[in-house]
Amino acid sequence: MADPNLAPEIRAKMQEIFKPDDRHSWDLLWKENITPWDAGDAQPSLIELIEESGLDFARKGRALVPGCGTGYDAVYLASALGLQTIGMDISESAVEAANRYRDSSGVQGADRAIFQKADFFTYKVPDEERFDLIMDHTFFCAIHPSLRPEWGQRMSELIKPGGYLITICFPMIPKVETGPPYYLRPEHYDEVLKETFEKVYDKVPTKSSENHKDKERMLVWKKK
Ligand SMILES: C[S@@+](CC[C@H](N)C(=O)[O-])C[C@H]1O[C@@H](n2cnc3c(N)ncnc32)[C@H](O)[C@@H]1O
């Protein structure tokens, strides 16, 4: 989320509209323009990782950004790595916003990003279409914690052996029982990824957006 310290009136409005047991209520938030997570640009910590980590991310192939929202990070990955990048969101309104952003962004290579309405938890691809890279920013924290094992299972099915999973661990706020965003820590990813992924990168970014400062960690996983 762009701002984990939501103003009380925004949090109240979100809780009135959003029902954790109805995934489709995300679209109602989008339709009401209640999108406090929207950062307006790709994450500086993601750009730092791609440009400075030295990890051998694929430069051809396919990437996926589940829960992509307006698609800033998906367009960035399509442009920076040259990957055919699918931005996926369960909300039709988010997909429309992402298409508008891509078409007006002026980012070179933005046309390699395409946006699809789909539910990550039922999304399937044949083995030969598994992804070289998946990136999660504010999707893991948006789903109910009871869904995290299923999230890990889906990641393991969707990424090809040797492919990477980038997770921006955010927001690392004090423990809360309610969400979204739900409370998270790096070990919450370990718990659901350690069987099928090797953790190859774990750093506090030096470049973070204003709202992410001191609340994020960059974790990268390689599929076994
Ligand atoms: C907190 S927002 C983050 C959006 C984007 N990553 C960003 O940082 O701007 C979470 C997004 O996940 C989408 N979403 C929620 N459940 C989903 C699901 N099961 N499959 C795909 N997208 C989902 C919501 O519609 C919403 O756009």
The ligand as an ORCA input file, in Angstrom:
! r2SCAN-3c Opt
* xyz 0 1
  C      -3.318     -3.177     -2.172
  S      -3.696     -3.252     -3.845
  C      -2.075     -3.107     -4.566
  C      -2.041     -2.766     -6.034
  C      -0.648     -2.575     -6.630
  N       0.209     -3.716     -6.393
  C      -0.021     -1.322     -6.122
  O       0.939     -1.396     -5.344
  O      -0.483     -0.227     -6.488
  C      -4.074     -4.978     -4.061
  C      -4.597     -5.293     -5.437
  O      -4.796     -6.698     -5.521
  C      -5.976     -6.952     -6.265
  N      -6.438     -8.299     -5.886
  C      -6.996     -8.680     -4.708
  N      -7.260     -9.999     -4.697
  C      -6.856    -10.470     -5.909
  C      -6.834    -11.765     -6.506
  N      -7.305    -12.839     -5.844
  N      -6.324    -11.893     -7.754
  C      -5.832    -10.818     -8.419
  N      -5.834     -9.563     -7.909
  C      -6.332     -9.388     -6.664
  C      -6.915     -5.799     -5.864
  O      -7.943     -5.562     -6.784
  C      -5.930     -4.638     -5.755
  O      -5.834     -3.921     -6.955
*
